[in-house]
Amino acid sequence: MVELSHSNLDKTTVIQQIISSCCGAIITSLIVTPLDVIKTRLQAQSNPFSKGKCFVYSSGRMDHICVCENGNNKAWYKKPGHFKGTLDASVKIIQREGIKSLWSGLPPTLIMALPSTVIYFTCYDQLSEALKSRPDMDDQYVPILAGSLSRFGSVTVMSPLDLIRTRMQYRRLSYKQLYMCISSKVAADGWLSLWGGWSSTLLRDIPFSAMYWSNYETFKKMLCKEVGAQEPTFLIAFTSGAASGSIAAILTQPFDVVKTHRQTGLWETETLKIPQRHCTSTWAVMRKIVTKNGITGLFAGMTPRLFKVAPACAIMISTYEYGKSFFSHLHEKMD
């Protein structure tokens, strides 16, 4: 069993942490994207999307707005299904459409996921080390603070790029048209308008990160003690990542539902020119969902999200830790 050094950070540089996080993001996207493509195809088969409507498709690392157009549209989610299950769907998709179809939307996902992951994981490690060096800091609060601050930084930096990406999903725009669109928005509403949706993303991601890292560090130490290992193994990191990701996903599901509602509502406002009749603040959307569907409405789609988040978190953190361990052992050999 491969052991991952707990003191990896002491022996890895920032560049090596960046490389490790990039590898983790790529491997996670490659493995999780096909699972989510199949899941969405099965959902589209059982509950066909109406013409002119949109839905949020998540490819494991990033959300995408998908629009249902005419019946002859060649988009992958409009192709005929008749799948009996996950295995049957994967086989038939490969046979009929080629294996590449299982990785639909991967390039734009990686373009956004790589810088976001680099900022997030590298900042977490650097902040953790800085906080641990403070004599007045309790170690149990380090993962919570480092996780929250690193996610805050990642979301804040990537928010304008996410807005631009979402606008490109609404309509097919050339780069010149996109530049004009963004310029006119800045001229009309100011630079802060580029951070639209920033608050709802933070409400979901900061609690998720705080809970995820706190539980991950706890589970990792507990499992190491259970098996009598001085250092966490790859399996321990994988299991801890899956468990902590699942807990965080369940507890932050209401904010994920709200973000989905706001994304699809924004599409209707921007593209179909349907005016927003109600306040679109996070709490207003929550009240609207509870009024219409009850408390359970805030936890809609929790099972599919768990099937995506649990393996994504497990693969990401274990490959990231393994990458740092690789560089750590490399340093030892060179020394």
N, C-alpha and C positions, 0 to 999 in steps of 0.2 A: 504493500500500500504506500502511495506517495504521501509524504508528509510536507505540510506547508508551514514554513517557519513563521512563528508569531512575531518575530523581530525583522520581518522582511523589509519594512520601511527603512530601518536603520542602514540597510545594505543596498537599497535601490535608489536610483536617482529619479528626478522628476520625469526625465525623458523615458526612462524604463517603465515608470508608472503609466505614462501616456501610451506607450506601446502595448502594455498589458491590457489597458482599458479598451483600446482600439480592437485588439484581437478578441476580447470578450464580447464587444458589441457586434462584430462581424459574425462570430460563431453563433451567438444567440439569435441574430436575425436569420441566418441560414437555416437554423434548426426550427425556430418557432414560426416563421412566416408560412411554410406549407401547411402547418396545423391550422393556422387561422384562416388561410384561403379555403381549406376544405370545410371548416366550421361555417364560414359565411356562405359558401355555396349550398350547404345543407339547409341553412336558415332561409336562403332565397328560394329554395325549392319548396319548402313547406309553407312559407309565407311570402308569396311574390310581392315585390316592391311595386307600388303604383307609379305610373308614368308621371314625370315631373317632380317626384319626391326624391329625397336623398337620405342616405344613412351614413353612419360613421363606421368605417372599416379600419380595424387596428391590425397591423401586420406584425405585432409582437414588440416592436420598438417605437412605433409612431402611428398616430391616427391619420386617416385619410377620408376626405369627403367623397363619396361615390354617388353619382346622379343617375337616376333611371330615366332613359330617354325613349325613343321609339322602339317598337318591337324588333326591328331589324338591326338594332344596335349590336355591335360585335364585342362589347365589353365582357370580360370574363364572368361577371356576376349575372349576365342575362342569358348565358348559354344554357341549353336544355340540360336538365339534371337527371331525374329518375335514378337517384342513388339510394341504395339500401342502408348505407351506413358509412362510417369513416373509411374503413378499408376498401369497400366497394367504390367509394367516391375517388379515393386516391388512385386506384388502378384504372378506372374509366377516364379520369382526367388525363393521366399520362398517355393512355392508349389513343384518345381522341384528339387531344390538344398539345401533346408533347410535354415532357417533363418540366420545361421552362415555365409553364403556366402555373406551377405550384409556387413559384417565386414572383408572382405578379406584384408590382409596386416596390420591389426590393431596392432598386437604385435610388429613388427619392427618399426612401426610408433611411438608407445608409448615409446619404448626404446630410440629413438632419441628426441622425442618431450618433454618428461618430463624434462630432464636436460637443454635442450635449453630454455624452458619456464621458468623454475626456475631462471636461470641466468638472462634472459631478464627482467622479471617483478620485481624480487627482486632488481636487480641493478637499474631499473628505479625509484622505490620508494626511495631507499637509496640515489641515486644521486639527485633526486628532492628535498629531504629534505636538503641535503648538499648545493645545489645551492641556495635554498630559504633563507638559513641562512646567505648568503653573502650580506652585505649591499649595494654593488655596482651592484647587479644582478637584472635586470628587470624581473618581474614574467612572462611576456609573452614569454620570451626566454627560460625559464626553461624547458618546455615540449620538445622543439626542441633539446636542448643540451642533456638533460637526455635521451630522446628517441634515439638519434643518438649514444651516447656513450654506452648505454646499448646494443643496437643492434650490435655495433662494437665488444664489448666484447663477446657477445653470439656467433656471427658468427666465430670469431677468435678461440675461445675455441673449438667449435664443428666442425670446418672445417676438421681436420684430421679424426675424427670419421665419418663424412659424406663421405669423400673420401673412407674410408674402406668399409662403407656400400654400396656405389655405385659399388665398385669393386666386392663385393660379389653378387651383382645383375647381373653383367656381366656373371659370370661363377659360377658354383657350386663348391666352394672351401672349403676344410676342414680348420680348424683353423691353422693347421701346414702349409698347402699350402698358406694360407693367410699371415701368419707370414713370410714365405720365400719370398712371392711376395712383401710385404711392405719392408722387409729388403733389398732386391735387389734394389728396387727403391731408398731407402735412400742412399745405397752405391753408386749408379750410379749418382744420381742427388742431393743428400744432403737432410737434414732435411726439408728445405723449400719446397721441392716437395710435402710434405704432405698437403700443403695449396694450392694445385692446384684448380683453380676455385674460390678461395677466393675473388679475385677482382670483378668478375662479380656478385657474390652474394652480396657483399657490395654495389655495384652500384644500385642494386635493393632494398635491405633491409634498408639501412640507409635513403635514401629519403622517403621510405615508412613509417618508424618509426617516422621520424621527422614530417611529415605531419599528420600521424595518431594521435600522442599524442597531437600535437598542436590543431588540429581540435576537438579532443575528449574533451579536457579541455574547449575549447570555447563553443562547443555545450552543454556540461553539465551545464555550468554556465548560458547560454542563456535559456535553457529549465527550469532550476530551477527558474529563474526570471519570465518566462512566466507563469508558473503554481503557482507561489507564494510559492514555497517550499524553506525552509532554507537549507535543505540537499537533495542531489540527491536520487531519488527512484530507485528501480531495473529497472523499465521501462525506466527511463531517461538514466541510464547507458547503457541499451540494445540498445536504439534508437541512442544514441550518438556514441556508438561503431560501429553500422551498417553503419551510415552515414559517419563517418570519415574513416572507412575501405574501403568503396566504392570509396570515393574520392581519397584516396591514391593508391588504386588498379588501377584506370583508369590512373592516371598520371605516374605510374611506370610500366605500361604494356609493353612498349618497352623493358625494361631491363629484364622482365620476359620472353619475347619471345626470347631474345638473350640467356638467360640462358638455355632455353629448347633446342635451336639449338646447343649450345655447349655440352650439356649433351648427346644428341643423336649422334652428330658428334664424340664425344669421344668414345661412344660405338662402332661405326663402325671402328674407328681407332684401338681400343684395341682388339676387338673380331673378326671382319671380316677382319682385316688387310688391310683396305682401307686407303692408305696414304692421309694425309691432304695436299691438293695442295695449299691451301690459308692460309694466316695468320688467326689465330683464336682469335685475340684480340677482345675485346668487340666492338670497333668502326669499325673494319674490318667486323665483322659479321653483324653489323647494315647496313653498306654500301652495303653488298651483298644482304641483305633482301630487302632494298629499291630499288636497281637496278632490282631485279627480280620481286618484287610484289608491288613496290611503297610504299608510306608512310603508306598506310593502312595495309601493311604487318606487320608493327611494332605493330599493335593493334589486330592482329589475336588472336582469342580465348578469347577476352575481356569479352564477355557475360558469358561464362561458368565460368571464373575466378571470376566474380562478384557474381555469384550464390554460389560460394564456400567461398570467402573471407568475404562478408558481414555478413552471419550468423555466420561464425567462429569467426570473430572479436567481434560481438555482444554477443555471448554466452560466449566467453573467458573473456572479460572485466567485464561483469555483474556478472558472477559467482566468479571471482576473487575479485571484490569489495564487493560482498555479503559475501564471506569468511572472508575478513578483518573486515567487519561490525559485523559479528557473534562473532569474537574474541574480538572486541572492546566492545560490549555489555556484553560479558562474564566478561571482566575486570571490567566493571562498577558494575556488580552484586557482584563480589568478593570483591570490595572495599566497 
